Amino acid sequence: MQRVETLFFNLATEECPFFLQSGEPLSPAVLAYEMYGALNAARDNAILVFHALSGSQHAAGFNPSVPGVGDRWTEEIHAGWWDEFIGPGRGLDTDAFCVICVNYLGGCYGSTGPGSIDPRTGRPYGPRFPQMTIADIVDSQLALLDHLGIGVLHAALGASLGGLLALSLATRSPERVRTVIPFATGVRTTPLQRLHNLEQVCAIEADPDFRGGAYYEGRPPTRGLALARMIGHKTFVSLGAMEERARSEVVRRDDTLAWYQLRSPLESYMLHQGRKFVQRFDANTYLRILDAWNRFDLPRESIATDLVALFQRCRRQTYLVFTIDSDACFYPEEQAELMEVLKKAGVGATRITVHSDKGHDSFLLEPHLYRPFLRAVLQS
């Protein structure tokens, strides 16, 4: 596995702040990003990948450390989360393309976020870190593209929450991208997603160690964040795949439970997922991203009357939409709605349904199901 390193872009300085959609300035601010492959002379072979909710800029290769991230950069994430998709001859072929992935503004893997130092106080921002929108995250990455001299992307793609960002970029800046590839995503935040996200917010906020988000100098809200991850995780993996994974779990007493005794490997598996997650992620970052997801409104953020009018801006783009038939996070009906909107707007689009027993996480685990279609649309 090729060794890679995280790079940093100064998004904002005290003299030149980055303004959020709310009008609030953020300065200074940096973005952490990685690049795989090389930009050509025309700088028109770039592919921008948006990671999912708890992902990072480290999409491919081997990266054992990131400056400033510390112990949160656990061994589990030293290998790129999409390594089987990105590289020579793979779905995102680095012999032909330069692939870029950026840690979200507000993130916890090197980009400025709630755990970063607020220059006004000399302490972590914590609850003072401003509220963000999906559009804010996209705009910060467009600023990076400007810095790199990339006027038009060959493609923008993202899975799950990352798919919402890909659609935001495509509709708000249609002149900046040719091909758009959303995996397992939709055009709106559904009522079920809002409720799942609210449950996760409540889990974190109910942890006494959360302290309103001001926990960096004390004990972090590990119980609340672990519970939030468990709530979310059950929508990422199909029940069949979850039970299969849990078979090797040893059922043991859990010291976080006072009365209840674990009775099945599945219960042990879910608790293990929660404990593992809190070692590598920040609760305030999790809340900021969930909030941006719950407030996502594509027409409003793009200043359009409705979705069809919005996507009429995208008639020069090509879309490849992936559905996972066992997805319980972004159900297939959501991609069907996207395709109907694209059709009404006169945008060329192809939809591929991936048949998998892995659920939503198929886009992470089964590159062979996606590779032929990615290569075909990217090389056309």
Stockholm file with secondary structure:
# STOCKHOLM 1.0

chainA/1-380         MQRVETLFFNLATEECPFFLQSGEPLSPAVLAYEMYGALNAARDNAILVFHALSGSQHAAGFNPSVPGVGDRWTEEIHAGWWDEFIGPGRGLDTDAFCVICVNYLGGCYGSTGPGSIDPRTGRPYGPRFPQMTIADIVDSQLALLDHLGIGVLHAALGASLGGLLALSLATRSPERVRTVIPFATGVRTTPLQRLHNLEQVCAIEADPDFRGGAYYEGRPPTRGLALARMIGHKTFVSLGAMEERARSEVVRRDDTLAWYQLRSPLESYMLHQGRKFVQRFDANTYLRILDAWNRFDLPRESIATDLVALFQRCRRQTYLVFTIDSDACFYPEEQAELMEVLKKAGVGATRITVHSDKGHDSFLLEPHLYRPFLRAVLQS
#=GR chainA/1-380 SS CCBCCCEEEEEECSSSCEECTTSCEECSEEEEEEEESCCCTTSCCEEEEECCTTCCSCCSSBCCCCTTTGGGSCGGGSBCTTTTTEETTSSEETTTCEEEEECCTTCSSSSSCTTSEETTTTEECGGGSCCCCHHHHHHHHHHHHHHHTCCSEEEEEEETHHHHHHHHHHHHSGGGEEEEEEESCCSSCCHHHHHHHHHHHHHHHTSGGGGGGCCTTSCCCHHHHHHHHHHHHHHHSCHHHHHHHHTTCCCCCCTTCSSCCCCSHHHHHHHHHHHHHHTTCCHHHHHHHHHHHHTCCHHHHHTCSSHHHHHGGGTTCEEEEEEETTCSSSCHHHHHHHHHHHHHHTCEEEEEEECCSSGGGHHHHCGGGTHHHHHHHHCC
#=GC SS_cons         CCBCCCEEEEEECSSSCEECTTSCEECSEEEEEEEESCCCTTSCCEEEEECCTTCCSCCSSBCCCCTTTGGGSCGGGSBCTTTTTEETTSSEETTTCEEEEECCTTCSSSSSCTTSEETTTTEECGGGSCCCCHHHHHHHHHHHHHHHTCCSEEEEEEETHHHHHHHHHHHHSGGGEEEEEEESCCSSCCHHHHHHHHHHHHHHHTSGGGGGGCCTTSCCCHHHHHHHHHHHHHHHSCHHHHHHHHTTCCCCCCTTCSSCCCCSHHHHHHHHHHHHHHTTCCHHHHHHHHHHHHTCCHHHHHTCSSHHHHHGGGTTCEEEEEEETTCSSSCHHHHHHHHHHHHHHTCEEEEEEECCSSGGGHHHHCGGGTHHHHHHHHCC
//
